[in-house]
Amino acid sequence: MSANVVERTRRRIVTGVVTSDKMDKTIKVTVQRDFKHPKYEKRIRRQTVYTAHDEANEAKTGDTVLIMGKGHEDYQEIRGVRTHFDDREVVREFFGQTRVLSF
């Protein structure tokens, strides 16, 4: 894994399940998170629903997807220096797959 991809993976990555694919080029993804209450130490489960862009309408209800933020860029520019990366490469390493759908 190159240094550029390592820097790219430091951002927040959430995994969720597609709950709706009825909109054109857009899907709704439900992300479930568990955490311990700071005072009472009871496990709490919360759900958040995100909308995500699906250019090819390939995701179907029940599919597990990975949300990584701005995935439409192929480089990051900081002070005039372009750092190139590929989100599909990060997803392949995360899931260990050979074929990754682009959204």
C-alpha positions as MATLAB code, in Angstrom:
seq = 'MSANVVERTRRRIVTGVVTSDKMDKTIKVTVQRDFKHPKYEKRIRRQTVYTAHDEANEAKTGDTVLIMGKGHEDYQEIRGVRTHFDDREVVREFFGQTRVLSF';
ca = [
       0.000    0.000    0.000;
       1.452    3.342   -1.004;
       1.895    6.266    1.376;
      -0.843    8.198   -0.425;
      -3.399    5.482    0.221;
      -2.357    5.235    3.877;
      -3.013    8.953    4.327;
      -6.376    8.544    2.589;
      -7.533    5.782    4.954;
      -7.166    7.941    8.059;
     -10.536    9.551    7.448;
     -13.776    8.184    8.813;
     -15.006    5.075    7.025;
     -18.442    3.672    7.852;
     -19.982    0.397    6.742;
     -23.733    0.163    6.310;
     -26.570   -1.691    4.632;
     -28.566   -0.291    1.702;
     -32.153    0.198    2.870;
     -33.586    1.918   -0.203;
     -32.593    2.110   -3.865;
     -35.812    3.663   -5.205;
     -34.274    7.040   -6.102;
     -32.375    7.572   -9.338;
     -28.576    7.423   -8.768;
     -29.073    7.723   -4.985;
     -29.286    5.121   -2.235;
     -30.160    5.266    1.453;
     -27.668    3.518    3.715;
     -28.342    2.641    7.366;
     -25.247    2.634    9.574;
     -25.499    1.055   13.008;
     -23.088    1.968   15.788;
     -22.721    0.627   19.326;
     -21.123    2.492   22.180;
     -20.948    2.346   25.934;
     -22.695    5.049   27.984;
     -19.988    7.132   29.693;
     -21.672    7.158   33.107;
     -23.859    4.062   33.297;
     -21.679    1.829   31.092;
     -24.679    0.303   29.344;
     -24.327   -0.632   25.695;
     -26.332    1.734   23.474;
     -27.193    1.055   19.840;
     -27.899    3.938   17.441;
     -28.721    4.038   13.734;
     -27.962    6.790   11.255;
     -29.384    6.949    7.742;
     -27.145    8.456    5.040;
     -27.894    9.166    1.401;
     -25.111    8.166   -0.972;
     -24.509    8.683   -4.677;
     -24.742    5.592   -6.890;
     -23.885    6.701  -10.423;
     -24.565    3.355  -12.131;
     -27.554    2.292   -9.964;
     -25.692   -0.942   -9.105;
     -26.415   -1.154   -5.358;
     -29.543   -3.037   -4.352;
     -31.475   -3.233   -1.078;
     -29.627   -5.419    1.428;
     -26.140   -4.843   -0.027;
     -23.328   -3.906    2.354;
     -21.556   -0.726    1.276;
     -18.608    1.315    2.488;
     -19.009    5.097    2.779;
     -15.733    6.988    2.585;
     -16.741   10.606    2.061;
     -15.768   12.319   -1.184;
     -15.046    9.406   -3.472;
     -15.375   11.259   -6.752;
     -11.907   12.775   -6.572;
      -8.807   11.036   -7.855;
      -6.307   13.376   -6.215;
      -5.967   15.702   -3.258;
      -4.293   19.088   -3.706;
      -2.600   20.764   -0.762;
      -0.576   23.920   -1.394;
      -0.218   23.147   -5.082;
       1.038   19.575   -4.585;
      -1.238   16.879   -5.989;
      -1.382   13.556   -4.141;
      -2.989   10.864   -6.319;
      -5.016    7.987   -4.859;
      -7.633    5.438   -5.828;
     -10.604    4.746   -3.519;
     -11.283    1.394   -5.159;
      -7.810    0.199   -4.124;
      -8.546    1.115   -0.495;
     -11.881   -0.728   -0.601;
     -10.281   -3.820   -2.135;
      -7.754   -3.973    0.682;
     -10.464   -3.342    3.289;
     -12.755   -6.117    2.065;
     -10.168   -8.336    0.366;
     -12.108   -8.437   -2.894;
     -10.888   -8.358   -6.462;
     -13.895   -6.525   -7.969;
     -15.231   -3.314   -6.443;
     -18.163   -1.334   -7.829;
     -17.522    2.354   -8.375;
     -20.121    4.768   -7.073;
];
